[in-house]
Amino acid sequence: MSRLVVGPFNRVEGDLEVRLDISDGKVQRAEVNSPLYRGFEQMLQGKDPRDALVIAPRICGICSVSQSVAAATALAEVQGLTPAKNGQLVTNLVHAVENISDHLTHFYMFFMPDFTRSVYQADPWHADIVERFTAVKGTAVQDVLPQRAQFMHIVGLLAGKWPHTLTLQPGGVTKWVAAHEVQRLAGILGGFRRFLQRIVFGVELEAFGALHSAKDLMAMVDRLGAQHSDFARFMHLSRALGLDQIGRADGRYLSFGAYQEGDGHLFPRGLRNGSGLQQLNTGLIAEDISHAWMLGPERGLHPYDGVTTPDPEMARGYTWCKAPRLEGAPAEVGALARQVVAGHPLALDLAGRGGNVEARIVARFLEVALLVPAMERWLREIRSDDTFIQHGEIPDRAEGAGLVEAARGALGHWLKVEDGRIANYQIIAPTTWNFSPRDANGQPGPLETALKGAKVRDGETEPIAVQHIVRSFDPCMVCTVH
């Protein structure tokens, strides 16, 4: 048995290190280390609860809107507020823009450049992938970055700026949207749809969203051809490399529910595993610190009662990341989890074949195809004559949870108020779920499970299969540890 330490990883937000025990050319055990401690939860202690709207989004510059929505949702629960419908529509739009942009950034900037490496130069698809996806210089950069920037104008028009907007509030939004602005926003969204259909997907978004199985998906790709679109390029190299056979976790998928619509969500809340879909009881979430550099009780605590006290000398620790567990077991989060919980037939088929590298990438495309039409509908539903925000007061004593879905998965903010100040503020980010260490029962987190069995070629110091598996989860390490 030999040990290999892989890291730091490039093209990852924050620091990441993976320790691998290798035997017979395969990973036998993985330990995932988040080596950067942040301390945001400690910063928030004793503050005015409304300060969370300013401080919490600065956890991250990639998913700042998600952090803002989570903080605002927690404060709304504390104040007993139901956001104005217009405010919720605008919040959904701003949030969707960020999440879609994150999906595209992950695919084009973080994931696909790995396939331009010389290890693949003998493969027939390599020259095309090098021309298209080489980091910084590929032709895809010239196509995608201007379109992404134009799409992000929706956030500028509705939220004033990105990241770290203060437009999103517990009772809605501070921005009043006039009828003529709706038309301008619709024009931007329409141009983005045309770009997606022409360059990214190669088909109508509704046609992609209506796919029912992996067989239907491949039939479409084969009909279009390998270079018809960027998605087709990915699928052909994925099948050539067997990306649908690597990176399988334990098949337990969690979603907090994405994009509030009335009493429900566009993508619903729930837990799905081998026994089917279950209602989500967030009271059964606990954070285990048995293998984290943290002080606290050995038994896992619910986030309302959570403690974040760093202890770099903790003997069994190998990461700053806690191990969140639901009903005592790990759960995978992200676009694949959202669509599996939502019951989309394509996602269910992909997950039924084993959640893997390919399935996670396809799920992001599926989500984009479903979200853009939803955004068009939300724009049509805005009524400029109606209110955009409700107002409330902070009580002396209360608690509230902001449970949302960032691009990378389930994000939760748990807020406890005493004497009108923040008595406790705990955050579990998507990468905290996916990149968690082992718990007191020895259960590995989703990435640690997914890495087991990954092939390591002789002489590899940065195993390419490990790289693909890690990136399939789209880690955001600055969000992981607070």
C-alpha positions in Angstrom: 0.0 0.0 0.0 1.4 3.4 -1.0 0.2 6.9 -0.1 -0.2 9.7 -2.6 -1.1 13.3 -1.7 -2.8 15.1 -4.6 -3.0 18.9 -4.3 -3.3 21.8 -4.3 -5.8 21.5 -7.2 -5.8 24.2 -9.9 -9.0 25.8 -11.2 -10.7 25.2 -7.9 -12.1 28.0 -5.7 -10.1 27.7 -2.5 -7.6 25.1 -1.3 -8.1 21.3 -1.7 -5.9 18.3 -0.9 -6.7 14.6 -1.4 -4.8 11.8 0.3 -5.0 8.5 -1.4 -4.0 5.0 -0.3 -3.2 3.0 -3.4 -2.9 -0.7 -4.0 -2.9 -2.7 -7.2 -3.2 0.5 -9.3 -6.4 1.6 -7.6 -7.5 3.9 -4.8 -8.3 1.9 -1.7 -9.1 4.8 0.6 -9.3 8.5 0.2 -9.2 11.3 2.8 -10.3 14.8 1.6 -8.7 17.8 3.3 -10.1 21.3 3.3 -6.9 23.1 4.5 -8.3 26.7 4.7 -10.1 27.7 7.9 -12.4 30.8 7.4 -14.2 31.6 10.7 -17.3 33.3 9.3 -19.6 31.6 11.8 -17.5 33.1 14.6 -17.6 36.6 13.0 -21.4 36.6 13.0 -21.7 35.9 16.8 -23.2 38.8 18.7 -24.0 40.9 15.6 -27.3 42.4 14.7 -29.1 39.6 12.7 -29.5 41.9 9.7 -25.7 42.0 9.5 -25.9 38.5 8.1 -27.1 40.0 4.8 -23.8 41.8 4.5 -21.3 39.3 6.0 -22.6 35.8 5.0 -22.5 36.5 1.2 -18.8 37.3 1.5 -18.1 33.7 2.2 -17.9 33.3 -1.6 -17.6 35.4 -4.7 -19.0 32.6 -6.9 -22.2 31.7 -5.1 -22.8 35.0 -3.3 -26.4 35.2 -4.4 -27.1 31.7 -2.9 -25.6 32.9 0.4 -27.7 36.1 0.2 -30.9 34.1 -0.4 -30.1 31.7 2.4 -29.5 34.5 4.9 -32.6 36.4 3.8 -34.7 33.2 4.1 -33.4 32.6 7.6 -34.2 36.2 8.6 -37.7 35.9 7.0 -38.4 32.9 9.2 -37.1 34.8 12.3 -39.4 37.7 11.4 -42.4 35.6 10.4 -42.4 37.2 6.9 -43.7 35.8 3.7 -41.9 37.5 0.8 -44.1 39.5 -1.7 -44.7 37.4 -4.8 -42.9 40.0 -7.0 -40.0 39.9 -4.7 -39.9 36.1 -4.8 -40.0 36.1 -8.6 -37.1 38.6 -8.8 -35.1 36.6 -6.2 -35.7 33.4 -8.3 -34.5 35.2 -11.4 -31.3 36.5 -9.9 -30.6 33.2 -8.2 -31.1 31.3 -11.4 -28.7 33.5 -13.3 -26.0 32.8 -10.8 -26.6 29.1 -10.8 -26.7 28.8 -14.6 -23.6 30.9 -14.9 -21.9 28.6 -12.4 -22.9 25.5 -14.4 -21.4 27.0 -17.5 -18.2 28.2 -15.8 -17.7 24.7 -14.3 -18.1 23.0 -17.6 -16.0 25.4 -19.8 -13.4 26.7 -17.4 -12.9 24.0 -14.7 -13.9 20.6 -16.1 -13.3 20.3 -19.8 -9.7 21.7 -19.9 -8.6 18.5 -18.2 -9.3 16.6 -21.4 -6.8 18.7 -23.3 -3.9 17.1 -21.4 -1.2 15.2 -23.3 -2.2 11.9 -21.7 -5.1 11.9 -24.2 -3.2 13.0 -27.3 -3.6 9.6 -29.0 -7.4 9.7 -28.8 -9.2 10.7 -32.0 -11.2 13.4 -30.4 -8.2 15.1 -28.7 -7.3 17.7 -31.3 -10.8 19.0 -31.5 -11.0 19.2 -27.7 -7.7 21.0 -27.5 -8.8 23.6 -30.0 -12.1 24.1 -28.3 -11.4 23.8 -24.6 -7.8 24.7 -23.8 -7.8 26.9 -20.8 -7.8 30.6 -21.6 -6.9 30.1 -25.3 -9.7 27.7 -26.6 -12.3 28.9 -29.0 -15.0 28.1 -26.4 -13.7 31.0 -24.2 -14.3 33.4 -27.1 -17.9 32.2 -27.4 -18.9 31.7 -23.8 -17.4 34.5 -21.8 -19.1 37.3 -23.7 -22.5 35.5 -23.6 -22.1 34.8 -19.9 -21.3 38.5 -19.3 -24.4 39.6 -21.2 -26.5 37.1 -19.3 -25.2 38.4 -16.0 -26.6 41.8 -16.9 -29.9 40.4 -15.6 -28.3 40.4 -12.1 -27.0 44.0 -12.6 -30.5 45.2 -13.7 -32.4 43.5 -10.9 -29.9 43.4 -8.0 -27.6 46.4 -8.7 -24.4 44.4 -8.7 -22.8 41.0 -8.4 -21.5 39.6 -6.1 -22.7 40.8 -2.7 -25.9 42.5 -3.5 -28.2 43.9 -0.8 -31.3 44.0 -3.0 -32.4 40.6 -1.7 -34.2 41.0 1.6 -36.2 38.8 3.9 -39.5 40.2 2.7 -38.7 40.4 -1.0 -36.4 42.8 -3.0 -35.7 46.5 -2.8 -35.8 46.8 -6.6 -39.1 47.9 -8.3 -39.3 46.5 -11.8 -41.1 48.5 -14.4 -42.9 47.0 -17.4 -40.4 48.3 -19.9 -37.6 46.7 -17.8 -39.3 43.3 -18.1 -39.2 43.6 -21.8 -35.5 44.5 -21.7 -34.8 41.5 -19.5 -36.8 39.3 -21.8 -34.6 40.4 -24.7 -31.4 39.5 -22.8 -32.8 36.1 -21.8 -34.0 35.4 -25.4 -30.5 36.1 -26.8 -29.0 33.8 -24.2 -31.5 31.0 -25.1 -30.4 31.3 -28.8 -26.8 31.0 -27.8 -27.5 27.9 -25.7 -29.5 26.2 -28.4 -27.0 27.0 -31.1 -23.6 26.4 -29.4 -24.0 24.6 -26.1 -26.9 22.1 -26.6 -27.4 22.0 -30.4 -31.2 21.4 -29.8 -34.2 23.3 -28.4 -34.0 23.5 -24.6 -37.5 22.0 -24.3 -36.4 19.0 -26.4 -33.4 18.4 -24.1 -35.5 18.8 -21.0 -38.0 16.2 -22.3 -35.4 13.4 -22.6 -36.5 10.4 -20.6 -33.6 8.1 -20.6 -29.8 7.7 -21.2 -30.8 5.7 -24.3 -32.8 8.7 -25.7 -29.9 11.0 -24.8 -27.3 9.0 -26.7 -29.7 8.6 -29.7 -29.9 12.3 -29.9 -26.2 12.8 -29.6 -25.4 10.2 -32.2 -28.0 11.7 -34.6 -26.4 15.2 -34.2 -22.7 14.1 -34.5 -19.7 14.5 -32.2 -19.0 18.2 -33.1 -22.5 19.4 -33.5 -22.4 21.1 -30.0 -20.2 21.4 -27.0 -22.5 19.0 -25.1 -22.2 16.4 -27.9 -18.4 16.8 -27.7 -18.5 15.9 -24.1 -20.8 12.9 -24.5 -18.6 11.3 -27.2 -15.4 11.6 -25.2 -17.3 10.5 -22.0 -18.4 7.3 -23.6 -14.9 6.8 -25.1 -13.3 7.1 -21.7 -16.0 5.4 -19.6 -16.9 8.4 -17.5 -20.2 6.7 -16.8 -18.3 4.0 -14.9 -16.2 6.1 -12.5 -16.9 8.3 -9.5 -19.9 6.5 -8.0 -21.0 7.5 -4.5 -23.6 5.8 -2.3 -26.7 6.8 -4.2 -28.3 8.9 -1.4 -29.5 12.2 -2.8 -30.6 15.3 -0.9 -32.2 18.6 -2.0 -33.5 21.5 0.1 -35.7 22.6 -2.7 -34.9 25.2 -5.3 -36.8 28.4 -6.4 -39.7 29.0 -4.2 -43.1 29.0 -5.9 -46.0 29.6 -3.6 -45.9 26.9 -0.9 -43.6 24.7 -3.0 -40.5 24.8 -5.2 -39.7 24.5 -8.9 -37.4 21.7 -7.9 -38.8 20.1 -4.7 -37.4 19.3 -1.4 -36.6 15.7 -0.4 -34.3 12.8 0.1 -34.1 9.9 -2.4 -32.2 6.7 -1.9 -32.7 3.0 -2.8 -36.0 2.9 -1.1 -37.5 5.8 -3.1 -38.4 9.4 -2.3 -38.8 10.5 1.3 -40.0 13.6 3.0 -37.1 15.7 4.3 -36.8 16.1 8.1 -34.1 18.7 8.6 -34.4 18.2 12.3 -32.4 15.0 11.7 -29.3 16.9 10.3 -26.3 16.8 12.6 -22.6 17.8 12.1 -20.1 15.3 13.2 -16.6 16.6 14.1 -14.8 13.3 14.9 -12.3 13.8 12.1 -12.3 17.6 11.9 -9.9 19.9 13.6 -12.7 21.1 15.9 -13.5 21.2 19.6 -16.9 20.1 20.8 -19.0 17.1 21.9 -18.3 13.8 20.1 -21.9 13.3 19.2 -23.1 15.3 16.2 -25.1 18.4 16.9 -28.0 19.9 14.9 -26.9 23.2 13.4 -29.1 25.3 15.7 -27.0 24.0 18.5 -23.7 23.7 16.5 -20.3 24.8 17.8 -17.5 26.0 15.6 -14.3 26.1 17.6 -11.1 25.4 15.8 -8.5 22.9 17.3 -5.6 22.3 14.9 -4.1 19.8 17.4 -7.1 17.5 17.3 -5.5 14.0 17.0 -7.9 12.3 14.6 -8.6 15.3 12.5 -7.5 15.6 8.9 -9.6 18.5 7.6 -11.3 21.7 8.7 -14.5 20.4 7.2 -17.2 19.0 9.5 -19.2 15.9 8.4 -22.9 16.8 8.0 -25.1 13.7 8.2 -28.9 13.3 7.6 -30.4 10.5 9.8 -26.8 9.4 10.6 -25.8 8.9 6.9 -24.0 11.0 4.3 -25.8 12.4 1.3 -24.7 13.7 -2.1 -26.0 17.2 -3.2 -25.9 19.1 -6.4 -27.7 19.3 -9.8 -27.9 15.5 -10.1 -29.4 15.2 -6.6 -31.9 18.0 -7.3 -33.1 16.4 -10.5 -33.2 12.9 -8.9 -35.3 14.3 -6.0 -37.5 16.1 -8.5 -38.1 12.8 -10.2 -36.9 13.8 -13.7 -36.9 10.6 -15.7 -33.5 11.2 -17.3 -31.9 11.9 -14.0 -33.5 8.9 -12.4 -32.2 6.7 -15.2 -28.7 8.1 -15.0 -28.7 7.7 -11.2 -30.1 4.2 -11.5 -27.1 3.2 -13.5 -24.9 4.6 -10.7 -24.3 8.2 -10.0 -21.0 9.0 -11.7 -18.9 11.6 -13.4 -21.0 11.6 -16.6 -24.3 11.8 -14.7 -23.2 14.8 -12.7 -22.3 16.7 -15.9 -25.4 15.8 -17.8 -27.5 16.8 -14.8 -26.1 20.4 -15.0 -27.1 20.6 -18.7 -30.5 19.2 -17.9 -31.0 21.9 -15.2 -30.0 24.7 -17.5 -32.5 23.4 -20.1 -35.3 23.4 -17.5 -34.4 26.7 -15.8 -34.3 29.1 -18.8 -38.0 28.4 -19.7 -38.8 28.8 -16.0 -37.1 32.2 -16.0 -39.1 33.3 -19.0 -42.3 32.4 -17.1 -41.2 34.2 -14.0 -40.6 37.4 -16.0 -44.1 37.2 -17.5 -45.6 36.8 -14.0 -44.1 40.1 -12.6 -46.8 42.7 -12.0 -45.2 46.1 -11.8 -48.2 47.6 -10.0 -47.9 45.2 -7.1 -45.6 45.3 -4.1 -42.1 43.9 -4.2 -41.3 43.7 -0.5 -42.8 43.2 2.9 -41.3 44.6 6.1 -40.9 43.2 9.6 -39.1 43.6 12.9 -36.5 41.4 14.5 -37.8 39.8 17.7 -35.7 39.6 20.9 -35.8 35.8 20.7 -36.4 33.5 17.7 -34.7 31.0 15.3 -34.9 30.5 11.6 -33.4 28.4 8.9 -32.6 29.5 5.3 -32.6 26.3 3.2 -31.8 26.9 -0.5 -30.0 25.3 -3.4 -26.8 26.7 -4.7 -25.5 25.5 -8.1 -23.4 22.9 -6.2 -26.3 21.7 -4.0 -28.0 22.1 -0.6 -27.0 25.2 1.3 -28.3 25.9 4.8 -28.1 28.8 7.2 -29.3 28.3 10.8 -29.8 31.4 12.8 -30.6 31.7 16.5 -31.5 35.1 18.0 -31.3 36.0 21.7 -31.8 39.5 23.2 -32.1 40.8 19.6 -28.5 39.7 18.6 -27.1 36.6 16.9 -26.6 33.9 19.5 -25.6 31.3 17.0 -25.2 31.1 13.2 -24.2 27.9 11.5 -23.8 27.2 7.9 -23.6 23.9 5.9 -22.5 24.5 2.3 -22.9 22.0 -0.6 -19.2 21.1 -0.7 -19.4 20.5 3.1 -21.8 17.7 2.3 -19.9 16.3 -0.7 -16.3 16.7 0.6 -17.0 15.8 4.2 -14.6 13.6 6.1 -15.4 10.3 7.9 -17.8 10.4 10.8 -17.6 8.7 14.2 -19.0 5.5 12.6 -16.3 5.5 9.9 -18.6 6.5 7.1 -16.8 8.4 4.4 -18.3 11.4 2.7 -19.6 11.3 -0.9 -16.3 12.2 -2.6 -14.3 9.9 -0.5 -16.6 7.1 -1.5 -16.6 8.1 -5.2 -12.8 8.0 -5.3 -12.5 4.4 -4.0 -11.5 2.2 -7.0 -10.3 5.0 -9.2 -7.4 3.9 -11.4 -3.9 5.3 -10.8 -1.4 4.7 -13.6 2.3 4.0 -12.8 4.1 7.2 -12.2 1.1 9.4 -12.0 1.4 12.1 -9.3 -1.9 13.8 -10.3 -4.0 10.8 -11.4 -6.3 11.9 -14.2 -9.2 9.7 -13.1 -9.0 11.3 -9.6 -9.0 14.7 -11.3 -12.2 14.0 -13.2 -14.0 12.6 -10.2 -13.1 15.5 -8.0 -14.2 18.1 -10.6 -17.4 16.3 -11.3 -18.6 17.5 -7.9 -17.6 21.1 -8.8 -15.9 21.9 -5.4 -16.1 25.4 -3.9 -13.7 25.1 -1.1 -14.0 28.6 0.3 -17.7 27.8 1.0 -16.8 24.5 2.7 -15.3 25.7 6.0 -16.5 28.7 8.0 
